[in-house]
Amino acid sequence: MKKGIHPQMQWISYVTQDGRLMHAMMTKIHHVGNVYHFRAKRQMAESLGQIAKFKRRYGQENAEDAAK
């Protein structure tokens, strides 16, 4: 950590409703699963937002073809 930054600050990653991944500096209030944030970005994005809506509507196969 750099000097002058609040000691309990952390970068958190979250996915907005439209499926974009956002990073924000927040105080460390509770222990969010860092592994969840850093490892599961794509799974998280696919479970939320437009991608999930698309998959529910058109099915898994079509979504994979469209992603390529």
Secondary structure, 3 states (H helix, E strand, C coil): CCCCCCCCEEEEEEECCCCCEEEEEEECCCCCCHHHHHHCHHHHHHHCHHHHHHHHHHCHHHHHHHHC
